[in-house]
């Protein structure tokens, strides 16, 4: 088995794709003509967005929509870069909400945190170096 893609259910798929392109430099891999589904190329695993309308049809149980007014849910997407400060600034300039500016960690990474317009917690971090 392999991890194929992560899906975020959002109110506006095209807006979400546009934001992730501007904020994190990802490339769109696929946007369905309906605007209800899209995928971004992240390297190994795709990041996908599905409209709540399609999600209500496809997911066999109700789900709670993300709410940026509430604390983030316990899931994080992390993007790796050699320029954490630049990545953080780019994300905030694109409309992300700044949560934690770049800082050093005890394990040797530089990390920062933002939230996307839909409330997803996003880490921007340097690569983990070997010990």
N, C-alpha and C positions, 0 to 999 in steps of 0.2 A: 504494500500500500504506500502511496505517497500523498503529500499534502498538495492538493490541486489549486485551491484558491480560497480566499476569505471573502465573504460577501457582507456588505453593509446595506441595510434597508433604509432608504432615504426618500424624502418627498420629491426631490428633483435630481434625477440621475445625471443629466447633462451638466447641471451646475456642479455637482459633486466631482465629476470628471474634470471639468474646467478648473476647479479649485485645486485638485491634486496635481494637475499638470503645472499650474503656476506656482504652487507652494513647494512642491517637492521634485519638480522636473521629470515626472513620470510621463510615459508616452501612452496614448490611448491605443489599445490593441483592437478593440471592437466596441461599437456602439450600435445596438439594434435600432432599426428604423422607427420602432415604436417609441423609443426613448425610455423604455422600461428596464433595460439591462445594458450594462457596459462593463468592459474589462480594461484594466491598465496593465501594461507590461512592467513588472517590477524586477525582472530577472528570472528567478526560479519559480516563484509562485505568483499567480495573478491576484490582483486586488480587484474585486468586482463590486458593482453597485446595482441594486435592484429597487424598483419603485415599490412603495407600500402596496399599490394596487396589485402588482404582479406577486408580491410576497404573500398577500392575502389569498391569492389563488393557489400558489405553489406550496406554501408551508402548511402542513396538515394540522397545525395548532396555532392559536393566537400568539403573538409575540408583543412585547412592550417596545414601542418606538423609542429611539434615543431622544433625549431631551437635553439640549445644551444648558438649560436653566438648572438642571439637577447635577449632582456630582457625577463624574464619569462612571460608567459601568466597569467592572473588573477585567477589562481586556485592553491591551495596548498594541498598537502597530508601532514598530520601530524602524526607522530608516537610518542606514549606516552611511557616514560620510567622513572624509578627512577634514572637512571644514564645518564643524558643528556650529560655530558662531554665525557663519554665512548662511547655513541652512536654516537656522533659527530665524535670522533676520528676514530671509526670503519668505518663510512660512507666515510670519507675522505680517509682512508687507502684503501678502496675498489674501489676508483676512483671517488667519488663524488667531486664536486667543492665546496669548502668552501665559504659561503657567509657571515655568521655572527656566531662568536663563541658563546658558551653558555653565556647567560646573564640573569639577573633578570628582571622581568617585574613589572609594577605597580600593577598588579592584582595577583601577588604572584607566578607565574610560572617561571621556568627557561626554556628558549627557545634558539634554535640555528637554523640556516638555511643552507641548501646545495642545489645543483642542481644535478640531476642525469645525466648520459651521454647523455640523449636525450633532456635535458633542463627543465625537470619538477622541480618545486619548491617544496622542501621537508622540513618541519619543524620537528625538534626533540625536544620534550618538556616534562616537568614533568607533572604529573597529576594536574588538577585544584583542589585546595582545597576549601572546603566550607567556606562561610563567616559567 
